[in-house]
Structures are given as C-alpha cells and as structure tokens.
C-alpha cells in the first residue's frame, strides 16, 4: 500500500471519528439534564457531565481542523 493511499485512508477515518464525536457530544449537550443525571447516578459529580459533553463536541470539531488534530486527539484520549 502506498503512502498516499494510507494518508487518504487516515484522513477518511479521522473525518468519520470527528463526525461521530460531534454527533455523540451534540446529543449529550442537547439533553444536558439527562446527561448530568446519568453521571450523578454513576457516582460522578454533576460538572463531569458538562466536561464530557462539551469535551466530546469540541474534540470532534478539533479532529476536523488540520491544525488542531493532535491536541484534539490527545484531549479525547484522556
């Protein structure tokens, strides 16, 4: 497999992952009260729901911007 083919596949997978994180984070932000309630039921503090919801949304956006890919991937990894 050539380097350009691998690069193209990596960009496609990166774009799909970014869109998935945007969708999932957007759903959590859309119904933020239920998200916070779910995190509280799991034993986490309420602010953790905000952190995860907005972190996924912003991380997904960051995966689609070439200059912020590494930072976004590191943030999503945490």
VENKA-V57211 format. One line per field, one symbol per residue. phi: phi as a letter, one per 40 degrees, with the letter a starting at -180 (. if undefined). A space follows every 50 residues. Layout:
phi: ???
This chain:
phi: .cccccccccccccccccccccccccccccbcccccccccccgccccccc dcccccccccccccbdcbcccccccccc
